[in-house]
Amino acid sequence: MAARASLDRIVRSRTVPAHAILGNEVDLRAYPYRLLLVVAHAASADAVTQTVAAAEVLEAYGRKLVTVSEFGASRVVYAILRRG
């Protein structure tokens, strides 16, 4: 049940935490949208590493990396992936 609730939250926000992908905590096979954002919060280069590592995991499931960006001074890193 917790995994389903997590998927519902991901579908609503269209974002998934990188740690959830890397920890195999979520099943995205039922994710309905073409684009997905992977997000990591960190105060160091670890956020970029986590985000790219999660994107690589998702490539095995048919997702393609579009871009990786860090926004402002918040040190939040986003990877945008598309299906197919």
Secondary structure, 3 states (H helix, E strand, C coil): CHHHHHHHHHHHHCEEEHHHHHCCCCCCCCCCCCEEEEEEECCCCHHHHHHHHHHHHHHCCCEEEEEEEEEHHHCEEEEEEEEC
